[in-house]
Amino acid sequence: MEIKDKINRAVGLYSYFSRDVVSKAHPTIFQIEPTNHCPMTCFMCPRTTLMKREKGFMDIELFRKIIDQAEYTKDYIHMHHFGESLTHPQFPEMISYCHKKGVKTRVSVNPPMLSKTLSERLVSSGLDAIHLSLDGMDDATYKSIRGPAANYALAVENIHNLLKVKEEHGGKTPHITIGCRV
């Protein structure tokens, strides 16, 4: 960790413990929404019923500009929000750009979207961490939470594929977690 990063963290802690309304530190974690498209209709997601904004994909040049300006982002960029990031056609390129800039990336995804080809592209891109949302232990429960587009068998198959691809690439990254509502 560089000295400027240590100073920034110290300033952030000082602001926190001083109860400053506006921190004097630069943010160290960003959240970027590459897209708000999603084939799922999860009952707990505000996107399903409340989101009124137009659906779209972030332009890759805008994304690069944001990353270039995020010089203090040393922890992670979370690459998700209301949309399924895997639906963005340039998502692996976005991850790769962050990796080349030394910015760690983390994403939360729905496993049915994670094809073997996409798994290979993500692991090769330098993705640091991936959270897989596998809600339920059977298809009926999974569909009741994620909607009719959910496919439990495909989700499990894609998780196995990701684990295999990661192992084939040396097994270090991405760090994989699985979340489940039961």
C-alpha positions as CSV (number, residue, x, y, z in Angstrom):
1,M,0.0,0.0,0.0
2,E,1.4,3.4,-1.0
3,I,1.8,6.2,1.5
4,K,-0.9,8.3,-0.2
5,D,-3.3,5.3,0.3
6,K,-2.4,5.1,4.0
7,I,-2.9,8.8,4.4
8,N,-6.3,8.6,2.7
9,R,-7.4,5.8,5.0
10,A,-6.2,7.7,8.0
11,V,-8.2,10.8,6.9
12,G,-11.2,8.6,6.3
13,L,-11.0,7.1,9.8
14,Y,-10.5,10.6,11.3
15,S,-13.6,11.8,9.4
16,Y,-15.6,8.8,10.6
17,F,-14.6,9.1,14.3
18,S,-15.1,12.9,14.1
19,R,-18.6,12.2,12.8
20,D,-18.1,14.4,9.8
21,V,-21.2,14.6,7.6
22,V,-18.9,14.7,4.6
23,S,-15.8,12.7,4.7
24,K,-12.5,14.4,3.9
25,A,-11.1,11.2,2.3
26,H,-11.5,9.9,-1.2
27,P,-13.7,6.8,-1.6
28,T,-11.9,3.5,-1.7
29,I,-14.8,1.4,-2.9
30,F,-17.0,2.2,-5.9
31,Q,-20.2,0.6,-7.1
32,I,-20.8,0.7,-10.9
33,E,-23.9,-0.5,-12.6
34,P,-22.8,-1.7,-16.1
35,T,-26.4,-2.4,-17.0
36,N,-29.9,-2.4,-15.5
37,H,-31.1,-5.2,-17.8
38,C,-32.0,-8.5,-16.0
39,P,-34.0,-11.5,-17.1
40,M,-34.9,-12.3,-13.5
41,T,-37.9,-10.9,-11.6
42,C,-36.7,-11.4,-8.0
43,F,-39.3,-10.6,-5.4
44,M,-36.8,-8.7,-3.2
45,C,-35.3,-6.6,-6.0
46,P,-36.6,-3.0,-6.4
47,R,-35.9,-3.3,-10.1
48,T,-38.7,-5.8,-10.5
49,T,-41.5,-3.4,-9.4
50,L,-40.1,0.1,-8.6
51,M,-37.5,0.9,-11.3
52,K,-39.0,3.3,-13.8
53,R,-35.8,4.4,-15.6
54,E,-35.0,3.3,-19.1
55,K,-33.0,0.1,-19.4
56,G,-29.6,0.3,-21.1
57,F,-25.9,-0.6,-21.1
58,M,-23.1,1.6,-19.9
59,D,-20.9,2.8,-22.8
60,I,-17.4,1.2,-22.4
61,E,-15.7,4.5,-23.0
62,L,-17.6,6.1,-20.2
63,F,-16.7,3.1,-18.0
64,R,-13.0,3.6,-18.9
65,K,-13.2,7.3,-18.1
66,I,-14.7,6.5,-14.6
67,I,-11.9,3.9,-13.9
68,D,-9.2,6.3,-15.0
69,Q,-10.6,9.0,-12.7
70,A,-10.9,6.6,-9.7
71,E,-7.3,6.8,-8.7
72,Y,-8.0,6.1,-5.0
73,T,-10.1,3.0,-5.6
74,K,-7.8,0.5,-4.0
75,D,-10.2,-1.8,-2.4
76,Y,-12.9,-2.9,-4.9
77,I,-15.2,-1.8,-7.6
78,H,-18.5,-3.6,-7.2
79,M,-19.7,-4.2,-10.7
80,H,-23.4,-4.7,-10.1
81,H,-26.5,-3.0,-8.8
82,F,-30.1,-3.5,-10.1
83,G,-29.1,-5.2,-13.4
84,E,-27.5,-8.5,-14.3
85,S,-23.9,-7.5,-15.2
86,L,-23.4,-10.7,-17.3
87,T,-25.9,-9.4,-19.8
88,H,-23.6,-6.5,-20.8
89,P,-21.9,-7.6,-24.0
90,Q,-18.6,-6.0,-23.0
91,F,-18.6,-7.0,-19.3
92,P,-15.4,-9.2,-19.5
93,E,-13.6,-6.3,-21.2
94,M,-14.6,-4.0,-18.4
95,I,-13.2,-6.4,-15.8
96,S,-10.0,-6.7,-17.9
97,Y,-9.6,-2.9,-18.1
98,C,-9.9,-2.7,-14.3
99,H,-7.4,-5.5,-13.8
100,K,-4.8,-3.7,-16.1
101,K,-5.3,-0.6,-14.0
102,G,-4.7,-2.4,-10.8
103,V,-8.3,-2.0,-9.6
104,K,-9.9,-5.1,-7.9
105,T,-13.3,-6.1,-9.1
106,R,-16.2,-7.9,-7.5
107,V,-19.6,-8.9,-9.0
108,S,-22.8,-10.6,-7.8
109,V,-24.5,-12.6,-10.5
110,N,-27.3,-15.1,-11.2
111,P,-25.7,-18.4,-12.1
112,P,-28.0,-19.3,-15.0
113,M,-26.5,-16.5,-17.0
114,L,-22.9,-17.8,-16.4
115,S,-22.2,-20.0,-19.5
116,K,-19.0,-21.9,-19.7
117,T,-17.6,-19.5,-22.4
118,L,-18.5,-16.5,-20.2
119,S,-16.9,-18.3,-17.2
120,E,-13.7,-18.7,-19.2
121,R,-13.7,-15.0,-20.3
122,L,-14.3,-13.8,-16.7
123,V,-11.6,-15.9,-15.1
124,S,-9.2,-14.8,-17.9
125,S,-10.1,-11.2,-17.4
126,G,-8.7,-11.0,-13.9
127,L,-12.0,-10.9,-12.0
128,D,-11.1,-10.9,-8.3
129,A,-14.3,-12.0,-6.6
130,I,-17.7,-13.3,-7.7
131,H,-20.8,-13.9,-5.6
132,L,-23.3,-16.4,-7.0
133,S,-26.9,-16.0,-5.9
134,L,-28.4,-19.4,-5.7
135,D,-31.6,-19.0,-3.7
136,G,-33.1,-22.3,-2.8
137,M,-32.3,-26.0,-3.0
138,D,-34.7,-27.0,-5.7
139,D,-36.2,-25.5,-8.9
140,A,-39.6,-24.6,-7.3
141,T,-38.0,-22.6,-4.5
142,Y,-35.5,-21.0,-6.8
143,K,-38.3,-19.9,-9.2
144,S,-40.4,-18.6,-6.3
145,I,-37.6,-16.2,-5.4
146,R,-36.0,-15.4,-8.7
147,G,-39.0,-15.6,-11.0
148,P,-39.9,-17.8,-14.0
149,A,-36.6,-17.2,-15.9
150,A,-34.7,-18.9,-13.1
151,N,-33.4,-22.4,-13.8
152,Y,-32.0,-24.3,-10.8
153,A,-30.4,-27.2,-12.7
154,L,-28.7,-24.7,-15.1
155,A,-27.5,-22.6,-12.2
156,V,-25.9,-25.6,-10.5
157,E,-24.3,-26.8,-13.8
158,N,-22.9,-23.3,-14.4
159,I,-21.4,-23.1,-10.9
160,H,-19.6,-26.4,-11.5
161,N,-18.4,-25.1,-14.8
162,L,-17.0,-21.9,-13.2
163,L,-15.2,-24.0,-10.5
164,K,-13.7,-26.2,-13.2
165,V,-12.6,-23.2,-15.3
166,K,-11.0,-21.6,-12.2
167,E,-9.1,-24.8,-11.4
168,E,-7.9,-25.0,-15.0
169,H,-6.5,-21.5,-14.7
170,G,-4.5,-22.2,-11.6
171,G,-7.3,-21.8,-9.0
172,K,-6.4,-18.5,-7.4
173,T,-9.1,-16.1,-8.6
174,P,-11.8,-15.2,-8.7
175,H,-12.7,-15.8,-5.0
176,I,-16.1,-17.5,-5.2
177,T,-19.0,-17.2,-2.7
178,I,-22.5,-18.5,-2.9
179,G,-25.5,-17.0,-1.2
180,C,-28.7,-18.8,-0.6
181,R,-32.0,-17.9,0.8
182,V,-33.9,-20.9,2.2
